[in-house]
């Protein structure tokens, strides 16, 4: 199928590219057998929610089930010169698991999809002229994240035997491994939320991720 995308002029603000992106992504996710959930749907099962940003700006998506994987989506004119600083605040504000920013003019002059993950990962997939190839690549990157099993519930034991209060060889080995990764500069760096969000919202998100972890 040939691409039907044309670059948007600066005066056009209808969001047609995002509409096109949402409709085609939905079609390709469904064609590959993954379950789509409408944002308003109450479900006890897992699935993928596509959550585009409206003209009024990003809003938070409130999950009713932890098994629901939310993909926030937005639109921009040009590729971000500092991708993480552009996309990560949108990811946080929508409370999505993943955010995709579709831009009209990517680095190759064609539409390009930028991915942003909660782990501060960011990468781009350019549109090279074929819609099916473009969206298949996007689903290939999206599906492993959306279908993975995330366990965020912890068991807190208040009567741990005193002999384990300082840990054991297993926890000591984890500590040694962490120090070695730190020496190699391979541990993720804390993200400076205060540079992109108001102090009040920064504290809210910090508490949210602390409690979720």
C-alpha positions as CSV (number, residue, x, y, z in Angstrom):
1,X,0.0,0.0,0.0
2,X,1.4,3.4,-0.9
3,X,1.8,6.1,1.7
4,X,-1.0,8.6,1.9
5,X,0.9,11.0,4.2
6,X,1.8,14.4,2.9
7,X,3.8,16.9,5.0
8,X,1.7,19.4,6.9
9,X,2.0,23.1,6.2
10,X,2.7,25.3,9.2
11,X,-0.9,26.7,8.9
12,X,-2.6,23.3,9.1
13,X,-3.5,22.3,12.7
14,X,-6.2,19.7,12.1
15,X,-4.1,16.8,13.5
16,X,-4.7,14.7,10.3
17,X,-1.4,13.0,10.7
18,X,-2.2,11.8,14.2
19,X,-5.6,10.6,13.0
20,X,-4.0,8.7,10.1
21,X,-1.4,7.3,12.5
22,X,-4.0,6.2,15.1
23,X,-6.3,4.5,12.5
24,X,-3.5,2.6,10.8
25,X,-1.8,1.6,14.1
26,X,-5.1,0.3,15.4
27,X,-5.7,-1.7,12.1
28,X,-2.2,-3.3,12.2
29,X,-2.4,-4.2,15.9
30,X,-5.7,-5.8,15.4
31,X,-4.5,-7.7,12.2
32,X,-1.7,-9.2,14.2
33,X,-4.1,-10.6,16.8
34,X,-3.4,-8.3,19.8
35,X,-6.4,-7.2,21.9
36,X,-7.4,-3.5,21.7
37,X,-9.3,-1.9,24.5
38,X,-11.3,1.3,24.2
39,X,-10.3,4.0,26.7
40,X,-13.8,4.0,28.1
41,X,-14.1,0.2,28.3
42,X,-14.3,-1.5,31.7
43,X,-12.5,-4.8,31.5
44,X,-10.9,-7.4,33.8
45,X,-8.7,-8.6,31.0
46,X,-5.5,-7.1,29.5
47,X,-5.2,-5.2,26.3
48,X,-3.7,-2.2,24.5
49,X,-5.3,1.2,24.8
50,X,-4.4,3.8,22.1
51,X,-4.6,7.2,23.8
52,X,-4.1,10.2,21.4
53,X,-3.5,13.7,22.9
54,X,-6.3,16.1,21.9
55,X,-6.0,19.7,20.9
56,X,-6.4,20.8,24.5
57,X,-3.2,19.1,25.4
58,X,-2.2,15.9,27.4
59,X,-4.5,14.5,30.0
60,X,-4.0,11.6,32.4
61,X,-5.3,8.2,31.5
62,X,-6.7,6.4,34.5
63,X,-6.4,2.6,34.3
64,X,-9.0,0.4,35.6
65,X,-6.8,-2.7,35.3
66,X,-3.1,-3.0,35.7
67,X,-3.0,-5.4,32.7
68,X,-4.0,-2.6,30.4
69,X,-1.1,-1.2,28.4
70,X,-1.6,2.5,27.5
71,X,0.1,3.9,24.4
72,X,0.0,7.7,24.5
73,X,0.3,9.4,21.1
74,X,1.0,13.0,20.0
75,X,1.8,15.0,16.9
76,X,4.5,17.5,16.1
77,X,5.7,19.4,13.1
78,X,9.4,18.6,13.2
79,X,11.7,16.1,14.9
80,X,12.7,17.0,18.4
81,X,16.3,18.2,18.8
82,X,16.3,16.9,22.4
83,X,13.9,13.9,22.1
84,X,13.9,12.8,25.8
85,X,13.2,16.3,27.0
86,X,10.3,16.6,24.5
87,X,8.6,13.3,24.9
88,X,9.2,12.2,28.5
89,X,7.1,14.9,30.0
90,X,4.2,13.9,27.7
91,X,4.6,10.3,28.8
92,X,4.4,11.3,32.4
93,X,1.5,13.7,32.0
94,X,-0.6,11.0,30.2
95,X,0.4,8.3,32.7
96,X,1.0,6.0,29.7
97,X,3.2,3.0,29.6
98,X,4.7,4.2,26.3
99,X,4.4,7.4,24.3
100,X,4.8,7.8,20.6
101,X,5.3,11.2,19.0
102,X,4.6,11.2,15.3
103,X,6.3,14.1,13.5
104,X,5.7,15.4,10.0
105,X,9.2,16.2,9.1
106,X,11.7,13.6,10.4
107,X,15.4,13.7,10.0
108,X,15.0,12.2,6.5
109,X,12.3,14.7,5.6
110,X,9.4,12.2,5.9
111,X,7.1,11.3,8.8
112,X,8.8,9.6,11.7
113,X,7.6,8.0,14.9
114,X,9.5,8.6,18.2
115,X,9.1,6.2,21.1
116,X,9.5,7.1,24.7
117,X,9.5,4.6,27.6
118,X,9.3,4.9,31.3
119,X,12.9,3.7,31.6
120,X,13.9,6.8,29.6
121,X,14.5,4.8,26.4
122,X,13.9,6.7,23.2
123,X,14.3,5.6,19.5
124,X,12.7,6.5,16.2
125,X,11.2,4.7,13.3
126,X,11.1,6.6,10.0
127,X,8.4,6.2,7.3
128,X,10.3,5.1,4.2
129,X,7.4,5.2,1.7
130,X,5.4,2.1,2.6
131,X,2.6,2.2,5.1
132,X,2.5,-1.6,5.9
133,X,6.2,-1.8,6.4
134,X,6.2,1.3,8.7
135,X,3.3,0.1,10.9
136,X,4.6,-3.5,11.0
137,X,7.9,-2.2,12.4
138,X,6.0,-0.1,15.0
139,X,3.9,-3.1,16.2
140,X,7.0,-5.3,16.3
141,X,8.5,-2.8,18.8
142,X,5.3,-2.2,20.7
143,X,4.0,-5.8,21.1
144,X,6.8,-7.2,23.4
145,X,6.3,-4.4,25.8
146,X,2.5,-4.5,25.7
147,X,2.3,-8.3,26.2
148,X,4.9,-8.7,28.9
149,X,3.9,-9.5,32.5
150,X,4.7,-6.8,34.9
151,X,4.7,-7.6,38.6
152,X,4.6,-4.6,40.8
153,X,3.1,-6.1,44.0
154,X,5.7,-6.6,46.8
155,X,5.4,-8.8,49.8
156,X,6.4,-7.0,53.0
157,X,7.3,-9.5,55.8
158,X,7.2,-7.8,59.2
159,X,8.5,-10.8,61.2
160,X,11.7,-11.5,59.2
161,X,14.1,-13.7,61.2
162,X,16.8,-11.6,62.8
163,X,19.5,-13.6,61.0
164,X,18.2,-12.1,57.7
165,X,18.0,-8.5,58.9
166,X,21.3,-7.7,57.3
167,X,20.7,-9.8,54.2
168,X,22.4,-13.0,53.1
169,X,24.8,-14.1,50.4
170,X,22.1,-13.7,47.7
171,X,21.4,-10.1,48.6
172,X,25.1,-9.4,49.1
173,X,25.8,-10.7,45.5
174,X,23.1,-8.4,44.2
175,X,24.8,-5.5,46.0
176,X,28.2,-6.4,44.5
177,X,26.7,-6.7,41.0
178,X,25.0,-3.3,41.4
179,X,28.3,-1.7,42.5
180,X,30.1,-3.3,39.5
181,X,27.5,-1.9,37.1
182,X,27.9,1.5,38.8
183,X,31.6,1.4,38.3
184,X,31.0,0.7,34.6
185,X,28.5,3.6,34.4
186,X,25.8,1.3,33.3
187,X,23.1,2.2,35.8
188,X,20.3,4.5,34.7
189,X,20.7,8.1,35.7
190,X,17.9,9.7,37.7
191,X,15.7,11.8,35.4
192,X,15.5,15.5,36.4
193,X,11.7,15.9,36.6
194,X,12.0,19.4,38.0
195,X,13.4,20.6,34.7
196,X,10.2,19.8,32.9
197,X,7.4,19.8,35.4
198,X,6.2,22.1,38.1
199,X,7.5,21.4,41.6
200,X,4.0,20.2,42.7
201,X,3.6,17.8,39.8
202,X,7.2,16.6,40.1
203,X,6.6,15.5,43.8
204,X,3.3,13.8,42.7
205,X,5.1,11.7,40.1
206,X,8.0,10.9,42.3
207,X,5.7,9.6,45.0
208,X,3.7,7.7,42.4
209,X,6.7,5.8,41.0
210,X,8.1,5.2,44.5
211,X,4.9,3.6,45.6
212,X,4.6,1.6,42.3
213,X,8.2,0.2,42.7
